[in-house]
Amino acid sequence: MVTLTSTPDPARLSAGDDHARRPFDRVLVANRGEIAVRVIRTLRRLGIHSIAVHSDADADAPHVLLADEAVRIGPAPATESYLDPARIVDAARATGAQAVHPGYGFLSEHAGFARACRQAGIVFVGPGDEALDVMGDKIRAKLHVAASGVPIVPGIADPTLDDAALVAAADTVGFPLLVKPSAGGGGKGMQVVRASAELTAALATARRVASAAFGDDTLLLERLIERPRHIEVQVLADAAGAVVHLGERECSLQRRHQKVIEEAPSPLLDASTRARIGAAACDAARSVGYLGAGTVEFLVSDAAPDEFFFIEMNTRLQVEHPVTELVTGVDLVEQQLRIAAGEPLAFTQEQVRLEGHAIEARVYAETPHRGFLPSTGPVLAWRAPEGEGVRVDAGIREGQQITAFYDPMIAKVISYGSDRSQALERLDGALADTVVLGVDTNIAFLRRLLAEPEVQSGDLDTGLIDRMPEAHVAEPVPALIEAAARRFVRDGADERLAGRIAGPTAWQSATGWRPGAVHPTDVLLAPRDHPHELRTVAAAADGPAADALDGVDDAIVRVDDDGAVWVHHDGASAAFVRIDRRTHAERRRAATERGGLAADPELRAPMPGTVTAVFAENGDSVEAGDAIVAIEAMKMEHRVVAALDGTVRLAVAVGDLVGRDQAVARIEPHPATSDPKSDPKSAPSDGPHESAVAHASDQE
């Protein structure tokens, strides 16, 4: 199933869908997931032949099924498929594509790829080389726009400085400060430093992450603005030199520098500031002869909302572009295509009007109560919300495998209302109606975030999410537990029936069977990620006992390959496992044999990925909290740390591929700490991943 949108396509100021005026006949979309689906949607509306590309992992992905034509470009790893410029250009040549739309992420801001397309006689739907080169380097970008009068954050932007020189110069910036890679985006590698003693380690971490992610470890330092608001301005520029802005987006709700919820317009800015920040964004675009759709990002002080500072310019479409489309009526993908084809903008700045309010929530396959670690697995159920003012941009379908190869964002749920209050209410309702079973998601967290008083009032800043209480597993509502128990009983009855060929009678094999009735069966179950939180539930697969479980008949229930039952009902979701009493007894006995030590000595991978660093030698003595192994997957690096003091025994090396829950090391407790009474650090652990913490965020 491919969800497009349940609201009309934005076209209030667009050039229309007259096929005779289509800018191209054949366009290749050099991306995947929801953004590929989004671009193909506009191509189809304009009557343009759409060409998808795919890796082996995406052979039957929604964007492939939706496109008019599809080309395989390589194996699953992005470096061998979506990030390989030569493969994309070859696919465009082979299919006769006149233009390539890069979406966002991957090669969308790759100057070399843009040049390769042009050298092959193919139009790159994006800006020219100067904009890509200048704005792709944060240091050059800051210096460049500052020369055009655009205000910038105080800092040090000198690519010739090494770590020692940066440390020496840091005092001129002042603490706290922010260490930022010059290349890349999405917060990848950014480090907050509050004291000079922390700077050396932060520089080393930032360089390592930047080098691995972008192939460029150049760093810059910026003054950290406390309680900042992240506000960005959408611009459009044509080949004739016309530049307009389409208002701003508030992107202050971030986790680890990664946007979570975005809205348009910002609840902070007044009309005067909106005009000034829009003009500054247009000046930044003009300074590099910009062409197409771009976004200029600013920091705005919450204490002084009339002051703003340039951060960077994203020379591509943004993830959050739908909120701008909904409040302006402009199809940004259509505008990109028409500008790339040499057409002038069809409207002026005076014709741009912001009407109503739009809010977008990014739905990620991740586990909030495990530090928002990405989640992988098959999509067992997917249902998109519908209703007035609800739009869904998604690129998933039931049966699809969510892998560790790509970004964990799987959908965007967007609401539109006549005002902010209505948009918030509609977004919460839409998230409640969004069903994703088979992988963990952040939907419950998003709803909790929307309910925060500061969010409701519009009093936002980039640190709000970090100040929220740590995410935890909510107590499953009774309806979810009952629906899961009923499914366990039914599946157990089906298994017994399938195994009964000619032997046992109902007296010998039917659990809960009594003359004249089927009585409930006691089921011992627990949340999938917290198998020690046991519950005994009386349930029946069918008959009067099952009918008595009011309120769960409309529950959506699926079973995964491991036997876990996933349930969605009335806006809530949960996954459960059935625990047989023998297994429960064995677990209790194993804990007793460990001397009652609560912490698990086995350190396990939080998800499938690649070992990128090992911080201890085999046989080293370590303390609880020490980093042992770093694992990278879905553009994130996670550190697995020791859960107790002891001697480390490694099970992996740098470069190894690991699966979820695979043991990567074992901590053999020191004799003196094997007694929990002598080890005050020992604390109960709900699962094997409590020692894993996210180290770096995703990127667009």
N, C-alpha and C positions, 0 to 999 in steps of 0.2 A: 504494500500500500504506500503510495506517495501522497503526502499531504502538501497542498500548495497554499491556499489561503481561503478563508471563509468570508473575507471582506473584499470589496471590489478592487481590482488592480489600480494602483495610483496612475491617474492620467489627466488630472485637472490641468496641469500646465505642460504636459508632454505633447509631442508633435502628432500624436494620434496613432492609430493602428492601420492606416491605409497601406495595404501591401504593395501598392505601386511605388510608395515612397520608402520602402525598406532600404536601410543603408547598405546591407550586404545580402548576398544570396546564401552563403555557406560560412558558418562560424564554428570554430572548434573551441570547446570549453576546457581549459587546462587545469582542471581541479576536480574535486570529488565532494561527496556529502551534500549537506543542505545548500551550500552556496552554488554548487553545480546545478542542482535542481532549480534554485532560484533564477539563475541566469537562463537556463533552458526555457523556463516559463515565459520570460519576455521574448526570447527568440521565437517561440511558437506563436505568441500573440502577434508578432510582427511578420509572420510568414517566412522566417529565415530557417533554413535547413540546419539543424543542430547536430554537432558531432561531439560525442563524449570520448574521453580516454579513461582507461582503467588499468589497475594493477591486477595481479592474479587474485588478490584478496577481495577485489571489488567486481569480479566478473558478472555477478548478478545483482549489483547494488542498484538502488532506485534511480540514480542519475543515468545509469547505463540503460535501464529499461525505458526511461522516459525519452531519451534522445532519439533522433531519427537514424543515427548511425553511431557505432562505437568501435574503438580501436584499442587493442591491448598494447600497453607500453612497457610491460616488464613485471618482475616479481613484486611481492608485497612490500618490501622495504622502500620507503619513500625516496631514498637516495638512488635507487635503481629504477624508479618509475616517475613519480610526480615531480621529483626534484632534478631530473635529468633533462636539461634543455635540448640536447640533441634528439632525444626520443620524441619529445613533444613536437619539435620542428619537423622531424621526419613524418610523424603522424599527420601533421597539417598539410605537408606536401602531398602525401599519398592520397589524402581524401579531397584534395582540391579546395581546402579552406582558404577563404580570402582574408580572414582575420582570426586572431586568437584572443579570447577573453580569459585572463588569468585568475579571476575571482579574487580572493584574498589569501594570505599565507603562501606557502610553496614558492613559486617563481614570480609572484605578482609585483615584487619590488626589486627584481633581479635585473640590473642594467645589462648584463651580458646576454640574458635571454631576450630582452627587448631588442637588442642590436641584432641577435641571430635571426629573429623573426623578420626584421626589416631587410636584412641582407638576403633572406630567402624570398623576398617579394611579398611577405605576409604582413598585414597590418597588426600591430600590437595595440590592443585596446587599453591604453594607458598613456602616461605622460612621456615626454621626450627624455633624451639621455641626460640633459643637464639637471632636470628635476630629480631623476632617479639617483644620479651620482651625488648631488649636493644633499638632498634631503635623506638619502640613505645612510648618511654619516652624521650622527647627532652633533659632533663637534663642528663640522663644516656648516651644518644647518644653522646652529646657533649664531655662529660668527656672521653667516651670510644674511640672515634676517635682521640681526642687530644693525647691520649697516644700512638696512632699509627703514630703520626707525621702529621696528617691532620690539616691544619690551621682552627681555629674557631674564631667567632666574640667575642670580649671582652664582658664580662658580669658576671652575678651571676647566678649560677645554683646549688642551694642548697635546696633540697626539705624539709629540716627541718626548714627553715625560715618562720616565720609568717609575717603578713603585717608590723608590727612595725619594725621588723628586716630588711625587704626589704627596707623600707623607710630609715632606718639608713644607710644601705649599698649602697644606690643608688648613693651617691656622688662619690663613688669610681669608678663607671661606667661612670658617667658624663651624662649630658643632651645635646640633646634630647636622650631619650631611648625608648625601646619597651618593653611592658609587654606582655608576651606570655604564654598561657597555656602549660604545659608540655605535656599533652595528646592531641590527636586529630590532626587536620590539616585544610587546606583550609582557614586559617586566622580567624577561629572562635574564638572570644573572645579577639583577639589581640587589644591592645590599644597603641597609640602613646602619649608619655608624654614629653612635652617640658620644663616644669618647675617643681620644687619640690612640689609646691603648688597643682599641678594636680594629684600627684601620688596616694594619699590615695583613691580618688574617682575612679581612673582608676583600682587600685587593686581590689576594691569591685566589679566593673562591670565585670572585667575579671574572678574573682572567680565565680560569679553567672552564667555567661554564660558557663564557662568550666564545672561547676558542673552539669548544666542541660544538656549540650550536650554530655559530656564524662564520667560523674560520677566521675570526678577527678578534684579538684580545685587547684592542685599544679601549681605554677607559676614560671617563670624565668624572669630575666631582661637581655636585650641585648643592647649594644650600637646601636643607630639608625644611619645607614650609609646613609647620604644624597645623593640623586640622584643615588641610587644603581641600578645595573642590576641584574635581577634574572636569573641565568643560571643553568640548571640542566643537569646531565650526565646520559644517559641510560647504565646500566650494565647488563650483563648476566653472571651467574656462574653455573657450573655444580657440580655434586657430587664428581668428581675427583679432584676438587680444581682449575680448570681452570676458570679464570675470564677475560672477555673482556669488553670493552666499545664500544658503537656505536655512539660516538660523542655526541655533546651537543644540547640542545634546548634553545632558547631564550624565556623566559617567563616574560619579564619585563612589558608588557602591562597588567596591573592589575587594578581592581577597588575594593577598600576595601579589599585588599590582595587576591582577587580572580582573577585567570587568565582569560583573555578575548580573546587574540590572542597570538598564539605561533608559533614559526618557527624554522626550522633547515636548515643549521647550523646557529649559531649566527653571525650577521654582525660585531660583536665587536672583536671576538677572532682571533688571528693569529695562524699559524700552531704550533708554539712553545708553546703558552699558551694552545692551545687545547690539546696537548700531555700531558702537566703537569697536567691540571685539570682532564683529563681522567685517568691518573695514580693515582691521589689522590682519585678519585671515586672508582677505583678498590681496593685501599688500605683499604678504608672504608668498602667495601663489604667483603674483606678477613678477616677483624678484627672480624667479627661475623660469619664466616663460612657460608657466604650467599649462597643461592640456588635459582635459577630461575631468573626472571626479576625484577629489582629494579631500583630506580632512586635516585641519590645523588644530593641534591640541594645545590647551592652555591650562595653567594652574591659576586658580582664583582664590584669594584669601577669604576664608569664611568671615574673618573679622573686618575685612575691608573689601567688600564685593565689587567695588568700582575699580580695583586693581587687578590686573591679569598679566601673566608671564608666559611667553612661548615655551613649549616643551619640545615639540617635534612636529613634523608633517608626515602623515601617512599617505603615500603616493598610490593609493588604491581605494577600492571600495572597503568600507568598514563592516564588521560583523553587525553592528547596531544600525545600519542604514535604514531598516524598515520603519523606525519611528519617525525619521525625517520624511520618508515617503508618505506616511499616513497623515502628517500634519501639514504637508505642503501640496500633496497631490502630484508629485513629480516621481516618475519611474526613473530612478537613477541609472539602472542598467541600460534602459533605452537611450538616455542622454549620453552615456559613455559610448555607445555604439554610433550614435549620430555624430558626435564630436569627432570620433576616430575616423569617420567617413568624410570628414571635412565640412560638415554642415555647421552653420552658425547656431548659437543658442536661439531658441524660439521665443524667449521671454527676457524681460529686463529685471533689474533689481526691484523696481517699483511694483512689478506685477507679482512678486513673491509675497504670499500671505500665510501666516501660521494660524491654522484653525484647529481648535480642540487640543487634546493632549494624548500622547501615545507613550506606552511603557513596554519594554521588552525584557524578558527573563530568559537567560541562557540555561538550557537543560543539559546537564552533563551526566555521562555515565561515570559516576564516582560515588564514594562512600563517605559521607560527611563525618560520621562518628569514628572513622579511622584516618582522620587528618585529611579528608577529601581525596584519598587515593583513588586513581582511576579504577573502574570496574570493567571487566571483560566477560564475554559469554554470549550465548544466543539470545536474540530478542524473542521471547516466548509470546508476548502480547504487546501490541501497539495500537492505541486508539487516541486520535488527536481530538482536542476539544473543538466544539463548534458554538456558534451563537453570535448575537449582535456585537459588533465591534471586536471580534476575535480573529486574529490571523496567526497561522502556524507555518513557519518555514522549517521543513524537516527533510532529512535524507535517509530515513530508516524504514524498514518494513519488517513484518513478522517473519521470523526464520533467519534474519540476517545475523551474522556473527560480528559482534563488536570486538575488535582486536586491539592489541597493544601497539600496532604500527602507526596509528594516526591519533589526532587530537580527540579527546573524549567528548567534545560537544556534539550532541546528536540531534538537537532541535532547538528552535527558538519559539517561544510563545509570546505573542505580542497583542496588547489590547489597545483599543482606541475609545475615547470618550469625549463628551462635550467639555469636560473639565478633568482635572487631575483626580479628584475624588472618585468619579465614575470610572476612570481608567484603572485605578487601583483596585476597585471592587471587581471589575470585570476580569482583571488579570488573576486575582486570587481564585475566582470561580473557574477560570479556564485551567489553571494549574491543578485544581482539585479534580477536574474532569480528564486530565491527561493520564493515560495508562501506559506504563512501561514496566513489563515484567520480564525477568530473566537476568537483568543486570541492575545493580544499585543505581539510584539517581539522586540528585540534589533537590528534587521537587519539594519534599517536606521542608527542607532548609529554606528554600525560596519563599515558601508561604510563611514560615516563621519570620524571615527577614522583612517581608512586606508588612507584617503585623507590628513591627517595632514602632514605638511612638515617634521616634525621630524620622522614620521613613514616611509615616503617615502625615507628619507635619511638614516634610520637605527640608528638615534640618539635617543635611547630609554632609559627610566628609569621607575621605578615602580610608580613614581608620575606624569607621563605624563597625564594620564586620569584625575586625580584630578585637574590638572591645566587647563584643557579644559573648555570652557564656559559651563554653566549648560545646560543640555539637555532640549530641548523645542519642542513643537509640530510644525513641519514644516507646512507652508501654503500649504494646499492641492492643487495639480495642477488641472487646469480646467477639464482635462479629467476625473479625479476621481470624481469630483463634478458632472459633467454632467452624468456620468454613474450611480451614486447613484440616482440623480434626476429622470432619466429615469426609474429606477427600482421602485422608490416610486410611480410614476405615473402609471406604468403598474400594480403593485400590487393593487393600489387603484381601477383601472378599473376592475381588476379581482374580487375584493370584491363586487363591485357594480353589476357586472354581476351575481355573485353567489347569491346575495340577491334579484335579480329581478326575481320573479316567474311569475307574470302575469300582474303586474300593470303598472308602469311608462313606458313611451316611451322614446326614445332617447332624445326628446325635454326636458323632465323633469329630466333625470338623467345623461346624458353623459357630463362630464366635458370637456370643450374645444371643444365641437362638434359644427360644423357649416355646413350648407348645402354645400355638395361637398368636404369637407375637414375636417381633424382633426387638430385643431390648438394647439400650445403648452399650457401647463398648468403651472402656477406659483407654484413652490414648495418652501416652507420655510424649510430649513434644516440647520444643524450645525454639527460640529465634535462631536462624541459621548462623549468625555471627556470634551468638552468645549461647552455646549449647549447654552451659551449666545452669541457665535460668529455666529450670524445668517447670512444666505445668501438666497437671493431669486433667484431661477433659473427657467428659462422657459424650459420645457421639454415635450416630448410626448412619449407615450409608443410604438407607432409604426407609420407607415406612413411616408410621406415626411418630417415632422418636425423632427422625430427621425432619419431618414437617414441623415439629415443635420448635425448631431453631429459627425463630422469626427473624426477618431482616437480613438474611444472608443468601436468599435465593437469587438475588441479582448480582452476587459477587462474581468477579472474574477470577478464575482459578486455573493455574498452569503448573505442571510438574517438570522439573529439569532433569537432565540425564543422571544427576547424582541422587535423585529421589527427593530433593527439596520441593516443597509446595509453596508457590508464590500466589499471593492473594491481593486483589484490589477491591475495595468496597467503600463507597461513600467518601471519596477523596483521600483515603489512606491506603497504603500498601505495606506489605511485610512478607518475609519469607521464613518458612519454618522447616525444621527437620524432625523426624520421628526418632526418639531414643528408646531402644529396647532396654529392658531392665538389666539384662546381663551386661551390656555396654556401660550403663550407668554405674553398676557395681564395680566394673573393672577400672573405670576412671577414678572412682573414689579410692580404690585400693592402690593405684599408681601414685596418687597424691600422698597417700599415707607412707608409701615406700620412699618418697622423696623427703621424708621427715617433716612433712607439712609445709615445705617451701612453696610459697604461692607463685613466685615468678617462674615462668617456663624457661629452662636452660636452653632450649632449642630456639635459635633465631631463624625466622622463616621469611621468605620473600613476600612482600605484601601483594604482589601482582606479577604477571609475566613481564620480563624485561631483560636488559643486558647489564652485567656487572661492569660499572665504569671506574670504580675505585675500591681498594681494600686498604683500610686505615690501620690495621694491626698485623703483626707477624704471627704465624702459627706458634702457639705456646706462650704468647705475651700475657702478662697479667693486666687485666682491665678492671675498670670500675663501672658500676651501674650508670648508664647514661653516656658512656663512651661510644663514639661512632665506630662501627666495625666494617660495614660494607655499604657502598652506594650503588643503587640500581636505577637505571634510567628506562623509562617507557612513556609513551604518549607525550613526548616532549617535556617530561618532568623527571627530576632527579630526586630519589628518596634515599634517606639514610636509615639503615637498620642499626639500632643501638643496643648495647648490652642491657639486659634487664636485671642483672645482679653482678656483684663482684665475683671475679674468678679468673680462670685460665681459658683463653680462647682457643678453640680448635676449628680451623677454617675448613669449609667444604667446597669453596668456589675460588676462582681466580678472575682477574680482570679479563673481560671479553667473553666470559661464560654467559650462555643464555639460561635463564632460570624460569620456572613456572610458579604460579601462585601457590603459596604454602610450602614451597620446596625449602628444605633446610639449607641455609647458607653458612651457618656456623653454630657451634655449641659452646656454651659457657660452663665449664666445670667449676662448681663453687669451691672456694677455699674451705678447708676443713673447719676453720673457725666460724664460717658464716653459714654452714649447712643447717645450723639450728636457727629457726626463725626468730626465737627469742633474743638471739644475739645479733640479729641483723635488722635493725629498724628500718632499713631501706626497702625491705621486702613488702610488696603491696599486692593485693589481689589483682589478677589479670583476667579479663574476660575472653581473651583469645590470643592466637599466636602472633598477631600483628600489633599488639599494643606498643611494642618497642620501635615501630617504624614511624618515622616522621617525614613529612614532605619537606624537601629542601629548596626546590625552585618551582616556579609556576609555569603554567602552560603559556603558549603564545598563539596569537591569531595566525 
